[in-house]
C-alpha cells in the first residue's frame, strides 16, 4: 500500500504504465535537494515532472519520518505537498 501511495503522490498515477515511467512525458523520477528548506520541512512532490524535492535532513531517520508523514497526509488530502 505504501508503494501505491508514494507513486500516486509523486506522479499522480495510480499504477505504473506497462513499460514504466520512462514512457511518460516526464520520464523517470528525479530527486532534488533543497538545502534552503527550513529545518523539519516536508518533502514536496511535483507530479508533472515526477520530481521529489527533499530538504537537507540530518539523517535517514528524519527523512523516513517526514516522508511517511507526508504520505499519510496525502492519503487524507491528495493535494498535500504536491504541485
Order of alpha helices (4+ residues) and beta strands (2+ residues): alpha-beta-beta-beta-alpha
